[in-house]
Amino acid sequence: MTTRIEQYRIFELNLVGDAGGNPYADVALHAEFTSVESGEKIRVGGFYRGRGHYSVRFMPSITGVWQYHTDSNDAELNGVTGTFTVDAASSDNHGRVLPAADVVRGAARDAYGSQLPFRFSYEDGTPYEPYGTTCYAWTSQPRDVQVRTLSTLANSPFNKIRMCVFPKFYDFNVLDPELFAYQGSIQDGFDHRRFNESFFENLDHRIEQLADLGVEADIILLHPYDKPEWGFSMMSRDDDEFYLGYMARRYGACKNVWWSLANEYDLMPGKSLEDWRRYARVIMANDAFGHLRSIHNCVKVYDYNEPWCTHCSLQRVDTTRTTECITDWRRQFGKPVVCDEAGYEGNIYWGWGNLPGTELMRRFWEGAVRGGYVTHGETFIDKGPQVWWAHGGELHGECPSRIDFMRKIFGTVPLDATPLDPDCTSLQTWPVRTSLDEGAQMIPAKEKAMQYWDVPVLRSAENYQLVYFGWYRPLYREFPLPAGHHYAVDVIDTWNMTVNRLPGTYEDTVKVDLGRQYLAVRIRMV
């Protein structure tokens, strides 16, 4: 009977071979997969999983019949052949998330306009916008906490989660996990050349469950928050590379995986910039499916112009200017920008983690209108034994429902909507006022003016404009409109989650009453 799997799902070839010595290090296993219809060939590395069992995982992006054959230095694993059939993906299965510029082809690229380099897309061409959250060590928690975390995610607006492989030792994170990634123990030490299959089977299961929820697993491979008796942040370069290669071979076929080389790489001074580049090359050599790759900073921003970086994964760089920096990062790096730490809603004693919900949501809107993406975090230390940012469990803050509201608003923003340059020189065809005097002259959009110096703006030709006021609360604002068109105007209360349509339609100009904080104005051609 022919094996059938769905496009973008995992075909897993399971084999039995030599269990002697250290098969993790001693046995090489690869399989070459060939599409009968297209002739495409993909070579995939296998991995050992204990007790003589080996696996090769393959994610087909092309439907039809595939053939495979293996090669290995273990005679029992060498020369295995077979075929399977790949059926078309179901309606909710879109494949990997990748830079839109690498995926979108033909006339579909026109819909993105100048914004193509800054956007993500599933590999079937469906646009993707990350609305992520952070649960660093959720898979290192007791199993009941892991289950509750998944239940919470299932009822949340989040479609990405930042998560570590290794446990985290930091404030409110001081317990040893039940399972470690390596064989060994705290008392006797860990063998960095032998992996713990029970740990990885749990990680397999959790990544698969995230995929079923439509959540991308942004996997943080290394981080500095370590105990001396764990020692995972202080492994040798060779041990790091051995681990990274194993991770890429084991999880490269998972459609929902992203690679983050490190959380706060600059807090790991024992690793040089060249080490990080080497590690990126190891991931790329062992991940046959080319997932997204980045690295995350504490203070010193990484140079995301390096070609191995597919996108930017950034932390705010000071206490006052956070997602406002997205404008600069887009200009500097020319890639999708994700502010993965913009601060946390909560009441921890550190300034990064005691934001009111209003401020975290302001940062979300500020970043999105500037053409980037922002990741959620929550750090309440008085709501129960788990703190979401590290452990998972349950959410307690005011932001998730408002992020869900925000997703609905931005789900209708045109793909080519372009952030207005701070100097107001790219106003497209929208007119501006040269003064606030009655009957002030309207000047051509291409000329420099100060109409929008104080607010972030998104524009799509003459069709769409979104203006976000954030902290500010002008009593009203007058908006000049492109001549010859009629526009519908909405006042969006981003905190109270309301959309109020002004009566009628407008041409030439519209006066919009405001007077409260956290409002946005949306203007759409009708």
N, C-alpha and C positions, 0 to 999 in steps of 0.2 A: 504493500500500500504506500502510495506516494505521500511523503511528508509535506504539509502545506502550512505556511505561516503568512502573516499579514505584512505587507510592506512597512518598513521602519520598525518592525518588531525584531526580537532576537531569535535567530536560529542558533541553537547551542549544540555543538558536537562534543559528546562526552565519551572519553576513552579510558582504558585501563592499561597502565604500563608499569615500568620499573619503580619500586618503592625504596630501593636501596640507596645508601649514601644520603645526599641532600638533593632531591629532585628539583627543589626550588632553584638551585644554582647550577646543577649539573646537566639537566635535561633541557634541550632546545626543541620547541615544537612550533610549527607554523602550518597554516592551511592556506591554499590559494583557491579562491572562489571565482568562478567564471560564469558570466551571464551568457546563456546559449544564444539568446536573440541578439544582444548588442556586442558580444565579445569582450565586454569590460572585465578586467581582472583586478581583484583586490587581495592582497596578501595580508593575513592577519596572524598575529602572535598568539600562542596559547599560554596557559598558566596551569600550575600545579595546585591541587586543592586537598592534598593529604591522602594517606592510605592507598597510594597507587592510582589515584583518580586525577585525570587531566581534562581540561575543557578548552575549546576554542569558541568564541562568541562572534557572531557575524550579524550585522544589521544591513539588510538589503534595501537599497533605494530604488531599484528597478524591479518591476514585476516580471513574471515569467519563470522559466526553468533555470535553475542554477546548478552547476556542478562544482565539486570540490575534490581536492586531493591533499594529503598531508605530507610533510617531510619532517623528519626528526632524527636525532642521533640515538634515539631509543628504537630498536627494531620493531617493538610491539606497536609503536605509534606511527611508524613510517609507512607511507604508501596506502593509507586508508582513503577510499574514494566513495562517492555517493552523489545523489541528486536530491533536490527538493524544489517545490514550486512556491512562488511568491504571489499572493493575491493582492489586489489593489487595497490601499489603506481605507479604513472606515472614515466616516465624515468627521470624527473628532480626533483623528490621528494625522498630524501634519509633519511628523519627522523632527529633525534637529532644529534648534534655533541657531542661526548664523547671521553674519552681517548681511544686510539686505543687498549691498552692492555685489556680494558673491552669489546671490541666489536669484534675484529678480532679473528677468531677461526680456528682451524685445520691447514692445510698446508698453509693457507694464512698468518699465523703469520710468517712463515719462510722468507717471502719477506721483512719483517722489520728488521730481524736480531736483533742486540743489540740495535737498535733504537726504538723498540716498546714502551718502557716506556715514550719516549719523544714526541710521535706523537699523533695526533687527527685522528678520523675517524667518518664519519656518521655511524648511527647505522645499515645501510644496508651493511657496509663494505667498502664503497667508501672513499678513503683517503681525508682528509680535511686539508688544510693549511690556517691559518688565515692571511689575509691581511686587517687589520682593520684601521679604522679612528676614530676620536674623535669629537663628537658634543654634549657636555655635556647637554645643556639645549634646544635642538632643539624642543622638544615637548612643551616647555613653551613659544615659540615664537608665534607671530600672525600666523594665519592659512596660509596666502599666503607664509610666509617664510617656514613653514613646507612643503608645496607643492613643493616649489623650491628646498628644501633640498632633497626630494625624487627624483625629476627629476635629480638633480646632481648625486645622488648615482646610479641611473639607467644607467648613462653613465660614471661610474667610475670603477676602478679595485677593489673596496673594497667589501669584503664579510663579514665584521663584523663592528659594530659601538658601541662605548662606549657611553652610554647615561644615564642621571640621571632621577629619578622620580621627585624629588623635584627641584624647581628652584635654580639658582645659583646666589649669590651676590658676585661679585669680580670686578676687573678692567674691564671696558667696559661692565659689566653686572650689571646694577643698577636698572633696571625697574622691576616693579611688573608684573607678568603674568596675563593674563585674567582669568585663572582658577587655582584653588589650589586643592590639593588632598583631602582636608577636607572641610566639611561644616563649615560655619562661614565666618569671614572676618578679615582683618587687624585691623579694628577699634574695633570690638567686640571680637576678638579672634577666634581660631579654636577649634572645638570639635574633639579631637583625637580618639574618638570612633564612629564617623560618617563620612563616606566617601562621596565624591562628585561624583555622578554618571556621570555627564557631563565630568568631568576630565578623569575618567577612560574609558568612551566610546571612547574618543579621543585617549587615550593611546592604547586601544584595536585595534583601526583602524590602528594606525601607526605601531604597531608591526606586524599586519597582512600584511600591505603593504610591510614592510621590508622582511617578509617571501616570498612574491610573487617575490621580487627582488633577492632572494637568499642571503639575508644579515642576519647574526646573530645579535640579539639584546643583547648586553652585558650590562645588566641593573644594574646600580649603585644604590644601595638601600639607602645608607646614605652617607652624605658628610659634611664637616665642613663649606662650604661657604654659610653662612646663615645670614639673617637679624634678629635682636632681635624681630621685630614685626612678623616675620614668625615663628621662634622658632623650626624648624623641626630638627635641630641638637641637641637640648637640651631637647628633649622629655624624659620622664621617661623610665626606662627599660621596665615596663609593657606596655607602649604605643608603644615603639619600637617593642616589640614582637607581639602586637596586629596587627600592621601594616604589619610586615613581614609575619605573618601567612596569612593575607588577600592577600598579593601579591602572595605568593606561591600557594594559592588555585585558585586565579583568572588566573594566567599566567603559571601554571605548565604544562598545556596541550598544550602550544604553542611550537612547535617543535624547533623554532629558538631562544629560550631564554637561556641566561647564567645568573648566579647570581654573582654579585660582591657585597660583603657585604658593602664595603665602598671604596670611593676614598680618598686616603691619611688618612687612619685610625689613624695614629699616630698624626694627628692634631686635634684629638677629645679626649682630655685628660680625659674628664668626663666618658669615656667608657673604662673599663678595658679589659685585655686580656680574662678574663673569660666571660665578657659580649659578646665579639665577638664569643666565643665558644658557648655560650648559643644561640646567634642569628643564628649561623650555624645549631644548632640542631632544632631550630624552622623551618627554611627553609626545612630541610630534613624531618621533621615530616609532613609538609603540602604539599610538592611537591611530589606527588605520582609517578612522572616520572623521578626523579633522574637526573636533569640537572647539567651541569658543575657549580662548585662553587669555588670562590677564594676571595681574598681581596687585596687591592692595597695600597702601602706605599708612603709616601713622602720621609723620610730619613731612618727611622728604618725599615729594611726589616722584614717582618713577617716570622714566622717559618712555611714554607709550608710543612714541614714534618708532621704536624698535619693531621690526617687521613681524616678530613672533606674536606680538600683542594684537589680538583681534578687536579689543575694545578697552576702554579705560574703567578701572574699578578704584574709585577714589574715596578718601576720607576728607572731611572739611579740614581746612588747614589753619584756622584760627577760631576764636570764640565768637566773633561778630559777623564774619563774612563766610557763609557756608555755601549753599547752592547757588548763590549769586556768581560763584566762581565758574559755574558751568559755561557761561559765555566765554571766558578766557580759555578753558580747557578745550572746548570745541575748536576754537581758533588755533590753539597750539598744536593739537594732535590730529584733528581731522577725522576722528573715529567716533563711534557711539560712546557716549559718556554716561556712566552710571555712578552717581554719588552713593556709594554703598554704606557710608556712615555719615549721615547728616545730623546726628544726635538722636537721642532716645527719649520717648515719652516715659516719664517715671519719676522716682524720688530717691534714687541712689545718691550718695553724697558727692559724687564726682559731677562736675558741671556738664559733661557730655551726656549724662543720664538722668537729669532731673528737669527736662523740658515739659512745660504744659502742652497739652494736645494742640492748642491753638498755634503754638510756635512750630511744632513739627509739621503740622499741615501747611503752615505758611511756607515752610521750606520745600515741601512737596510741590506746591503750586508754583512757587518761584522757579524751581528747577525745571519743571515740565514746560512752562511757558518760555523758558530760555532754551528749550530744545534738548533737554537731557532727561534722565530718569533718576528716581530717588528710592532708596530702600528704607523700609520701616524697621524700627526696633523698639522694644518695651522693657523697662527696668524698674518695675515696682517691687520693693523689697518688703512690703507689709501686706501682701495679698495672698500669702500662702508660702509653702516651702519651695516652690519653683519660681525662678525668675526667667521670663520668656526668652530674653536675649541669650541666655546660656543653656537653660534646661528644656525649654518648651513648656508643655503642660497646657495652661489656659491663658487667654488674653484678658486683660482687665481695663485697658485704656479706652479713650474716646476716639482714637484715630482710625481703627479698622473700618468702621461703618462709613467714615468720611472718605477714606481711600476708595471704598467701593463706589460711592457717589462720584468721586473724581474720575474713576475708570470709565464710568458711563458717559461723563462729559467728554473726556478725551477720546473715547471711542468714536465720536462723530467729527473729530478734527480732521481736516483734509491731510493726506499724507505729505503734501508739499508745503504745509504751513511752515513758514519761515520766521524765526525770531528776528525782531527788529534790532538792527545794530545799535549799540549805545549812543553812537554819534548821530543817529537818525538820518544817515545818508542813504539807506536802502528802503525808502518808503513806498516803493513800487508806484502805483498810480493813485494812492490815497492822498488827498489834499491835506494841507496843514494850515494853521493860522500863524501869521507873523506877529500877532499881538492879541490881546483880549478885548480890544476896542470893538464896539458895535460895528458890524459890517466890515470886519477886518479882511484884508485881501487874502485870497487863497493862492498859494504858489505851487508850482509843479512839484510832484512827489520827489523827483530825483534831486531837488535842491535841498541843502542842509537846513534844518529848522529845529526848534526846541519843543515841538508839540508833545513829544512823548519821552522827554529826557528822564522822567521820574518813575516810569512804570515799565515792566516787561510786557511785550506785545508779540502775539503770533499773527501772521498774515498769510492768506492764500489769495494771490492776485487781487481782483476786486470782489472776490466772493465771500471772504471770511475774515473776521478780525476778533481776537480774544485779548482783552486787556485785564491784567490782574493788579489790584491795588494793595493787597497785603495789609500791612500795618495801617496804611493811610486811610483817611476817611473824609475826603472832600465832600462838601454838601451836595455838589453836583459836578458834572463834567460835560462839556460840549464836544461832540465828535463830528468833524467834517466828513462828508461821505462822497465817494466818487460820483461824478455827474452822470446822469442818464440812467440810473438804476434805483430800485426800491429795496429797502432793507427792513428785516425784522430785527428787533433789539430785545435781548434778554438781560436781566440783572440776576447774576448767580451769587447766592449767599453760600460760600464754600464751607462755612462752619455749620450753619443751620440747615444746609442741604436743601435749599429751595431754588427754583428757577421761576422768576416772574417775568412774563412777556409784557412789554409795553404795548398798549393798544395801538392797532393800526400798523402801517408801514411808513417808512421815512425816506426822504431824498434830500440831497444837498447837505443837511446837517440834522443832528438830533441832540437834544439836551436830556441827560439822564440824571435823575435824582439818586443820590447815594447816601452819604452821611453816617455809614457804619464801617467798621473794619472788616477785612477778609471778603471783600466783594470783588466780583469779576463782571465785566461787560462783554457780551458776545453779540456780534453784529454779523448777520448772514443775508446774502442777497436772496431775494425772492422773485 
